């Protein structure tokens, strides 16, 4: 399995220029600053993943006109990362016609105009950043959700082809269907390109990592803390029948459970001899801290064992924080665990 050198331990900058609630200069100027990038570098991490919502860069009523005031924040982050020796992934977290949290409203895969806007935005970024080296990587789309992978295969191949007309060597990250599941990577078409990296996200078991999340109808009212690791004795306590049809969960959940769940991604990478990257992983702050530490430690151990780079979700707030609103570290031990390479 190939390695994704320079991207072994990182953190997502969620909530800054993606999923930011109310957009505005005050939010964008203060949520992440150079001080935060300096702190991340000081932890010993080697990269950040920067989620970007397309609306920061392009207005719906002015398609194909790209906003310098939005690119200012992307450029600033790249500049700070260069100064503090961090690599960076530009992740298109929300695209024209697509958001992973508005599935019933998505039009990207049915509307050719939206697809041209999507490809146009990537062409714009390819032109803008073609002078950069391997410190800067493109990630085509966050958490695709489609009935199957066929339309994504078509669009992703078109997009790679257009980027390659401008930049032949840029590393490009592609993820599989169903929220970047490990189980759908094998559905991706083979692309003859040595500079592709394949990503998956890891939030398993979901009932643990997203326990009591307000946006999860079946989990928001859990009355007990879900712990990790767990044994068969605790299985019945927090895994009632109503959840078993929705969430996979073993009676014994430990490091070997995580390894087994990850296996399809490992098989995919070995079969195709391609690098893997875990673009998101994490545990909600509603979970007990000792269990959060145990899970992050086990998953980090596994990813390091297999030589898979990773970026924890997420740096600040967003229910999965490493730091508080003032960028103060919440748990030194958690930061230590997720910063290991």
Secondary structure as GFF3:
##gff-version 3
##sequence-region A 1 341
A	DSSP	beta_strand	9	12	.	.	.	ID=ss1
A	DSSP	alpha_helix	25	30	.	.	.	ID=ss2
A	DSSP	alpha_helix	34	42	.	.	.	ID=ss3
A	DSSP	beta_strand	47	53	.	.	.	ID=ss4
A	DSSP	three_ten_helix	54	56	.	.	.	ID=ss5
A	DSSP	three_ten_helix	60	62	.	.	.	ID=ss6
A	DSSP	alpha_helix	68	83	.	.	.	ID=ss7
A	DSSP	beta_strand	87	94	.	.	.	ID=ss8
A	DSSP	three_ten_helix	103	105	.	.	.	ID=ss9
A	DSSP	alpha_helix	112	128	.	.	.	ID=ss10
A	DSSP	beta_strand	136	139	.	.	.	ID=ss11
A	DSSP	alpha_helix	150	166	.	.	.	ID=ss12
A	DSSP	beta_strand	172	175	.	.	.	ID=ss13
A	DSSP	alpha_helix	177	180	.	.	.	ID=ss14
A	DSSP	three_ten_helix	185	187	.	.	.	ID=ss15
A	DSSP	beta_strand	196	202	.	.	.	ID=ss16
A	DSSP	alpha_helix	206	209	.	.	.	ID=ss17
A	DSSP	alpha_helix	232	238	.	.	.	ID=ss18
A	DSSP	alpha_helix	241	244	.	.	.	ID=ss19
A	DSSP	alpha_helix	255	272	.	.	.	ID=ss20
A	DSSP	beta_strand	275	281	.	.	.	ID=ss21
A	DSSP	alpha_helix	289	305	.	.	.	ID=ss22
A	DSSP	beta_strand	309	312	.	.	.	ID=ss23
A	DSSP	alpha_helix	332	339	.	.	.	ID=ss24
###
